[in-house]
Amino acid sequence: MIAEKGKKIRVHYTGTLSDGEVFDSSRGRSPLEFTVGAGQMIPGFDKGVEGMRVGEERTLVLPPDLAYGTKRNDRVFSVSRDVMPENYEPSVGDSLQMMTRGGTPMSVTVTSVGEDSVELDANHRLAGKELTFKVELMEILE
């Protein structure tokens, strides 16, 4: 059997940045389980496992457009400090959850703190980066 669209599979993976820094890995915990082609994974990872056989290892090098997309300047914005939660002192690097005007939750990262405003970045932390995944297909479930 091979991994193909519609099949539920389990993989172990290690994701690294271009400088070799590991940003995520399933090693040391349960394998990642997902259905191939169901849109549960970033596009390059989803497509990259197609055709794999159990026990096979593959290295996937994904440009930003097949991973978390390019970094978008329109997703970086400033808000007044008075909209921050009460008794919260923002620091660069803090991760926050906020609601869009439409009521959708959005994750943001504090990128700078001024006297009257706070700059927030709503891009995914891996946006704009080339990602490398070492993937091993452990099991095909369905």
C-alpha positions, 0 to 999 in steps of 0.5 A: 500500500502507498500513501495516497489521497483519502488514506489516513496515515501516521508519520514521524517528522522533524521540521527544520529551518534553513539554518538547521534549527529544529522548529518542530518534531514528532519524535519522542511522542506519537506519530502525526496522524492525518488524511492525505489530501484532506487539507489538514496539513500545509500544502507541500507536506500534504503533497510530499507524502503522496506515493510513500510506502510504510518505512520509507523516509523522505526529505521535503524542502518547502518554499514559503508558498507551499508552507505558511505563505509569504510574510504579509506587511498588511498583517502587521499593525499597531493598536492603542495600549488601552485596548490591551487586557487590564493589568497586562504589560506587553513585551516583545515576543508575547503571543496573544489571542484577539478577535477580528472585527468579524469575531474570528479569533486571531493569534498575534505576536507583539513585535514592538512596544511604544509609550502609547501603542503596541505593534502586533504581527498576525503572520504565522511565525513560520511565514516567509520561511523555507521549511525542510521536513524529514518524514518517515511513513510509519503506518497507513490506517485506511 
